[in-house]
Amino acid sequence: MSNNNEITKRLWEAADQLRANSGLKYSQFARPILGLIFLRYADYKFTRAQKELKKASKAEPEKGTMDAYIPRRKKISSLDFQAKGV
């Protein structure tokens, strides 16, 4: 139960920081927050699909299979957000 209280406290602190350090009104918080939630979800799905593809294809990919895939130079992690104070 303590863990839930700690998470709740951290979320409220983050919301207070967002309100204090941005020019957003209360009615304008939905878009940035939902955008961040969507990006986190998309990153989770991408990572999961990437692992499954690597597991399924141990051999060299056929020509044309990975044409539209451009690997990132560096994967965005929670440390990147912490470094920026988000």
C-alpha positions as CSV (number, residue, x, y, z in Angstrom):
1,M,0.0,0.0,0.0
2,S,2.9,2.3,0.7
3,N,4.1,1.9,-2.9
4,N,0.7,3.2,-4.2
5,N,0.8,6.2,-1.8
6,E,4.4,7.0,-3.0
7,I,3.4,6.8,-6.6
8,T,0.4,9.0,-6.0
9,K,2.5,11.5,-4.2
10,R,5.1,11.5,-7.0
11,L,2.3,12.0,-9.6
12,W,0.8,14.9,-7.8
13,E,4.3,16.5,-7.4
14,A,4.9,16.1,-11.1
15,A,1.5,17.7,-11.8
16,D,2.3,20.6,-9.5
17,Q,5.6,21.1,-11.3
18,L,3.8,21.1,-14.6
19,R,1.3,23.7,-13.5
20,A,3.9,25.9,-11.9
21,N,6.5,25.8,-14.7
22,S,4.3,26.0,-17.7
23,G,1.9,28.7,-19.0
24,L,-0.9,26.1,-19.3
25,K,-4.3,26.6,-17.8
26,Y,-6.0,23.7,-16.0
27,S,-8.2,23.0,-19.1
28,Q,-5.1,22.7,-21.3
29,F,-3.3,19.8,-19.5
30,A,-5.0,17.0,-21.4
31,R,-3.2,17.2,-24.7
32,P,0.4,17.2,-23.4
33,I,-0.3,14.5,-20.8
34,L,-2.2,12.3,-23.2
35,G,0.5,12.8,-25.7
36,L,3.2,11.6,-23.3
37,I,1.0,8.6,-22.3
38,F,0.6,7.8,-26.0
39,L,4.3,8.1,-26.7
40,R,5.1,5.8,-23.8
41,Y,2.5,3.2,-25.0
42,A,3.9,3.4,-28.6
43,D,7.4,2.9,-27.4
44,Y,6.3,-0.1,-25.4
45,K,4.6,-1.7,-28.4
46,F,7.5,-0.9,-30.7
47,T,10.0,-2.5,-28.3
48,R,7.8,-5.6,-27.9
49,A,7.4,-6.0,-31.6
50,Q,11.1,-5.4,-32.2
51,K,12.0,-8.2,-29.7
52,E,9.5,-10.6,-31.3
53,L,10.9,-9.9,-34.8
54,K,14.5,-10.5,-33.6
55,K,13.5,-13.7,-31.9
56,A,11.5,-14.9,-35.0
57,S,14.3,-14.1,-37.5
58,K,17.7,-15.3,-36.3
59,A,18.9,-15.4,-39.9
60,E,19.7,-12.5,-42.1
61,P,16.5,-10.6,-43.2
62,E,15.5,-11.0,-46.8
63,K,16.1,-8.0,-49.1
64,G,13.1,-5.7,-48.8
65,T,11.9,-6.9,-45.4
66,M,13.4,-4.1,-43.4
67,D,13.4,-1.3,-46.1
68,A,11.1,1.0,-44.0
69,Y,12.9,0.3,-40.7
70,I,15.4,2.9,-39.7
71,P,17.0,2.0,-36.3
72,R,17.4,4.7,-33.8
73,R,20.9,5.8,-32.8
74,K,19.9,5.9,-29.2
75,K,16.8,4.6,-27.6
76,I,14.9,7.2,-25.4
77,S,14.8,6.0,-21.8
78,S,13.4,7.3,-18.5
79,L,16.9,8.6,-17.7
80,D,16.5,11.1,-20.6
81,F,13.4,12.4,-19.0
82,Q,15.0,12.6,-15.6
83,A,17.9,14.5,-17.0
84,K,15.5,17.1,-18.3
85,G,13.6,17.2,-15.0
86,V,10.4,15.7,-16.5
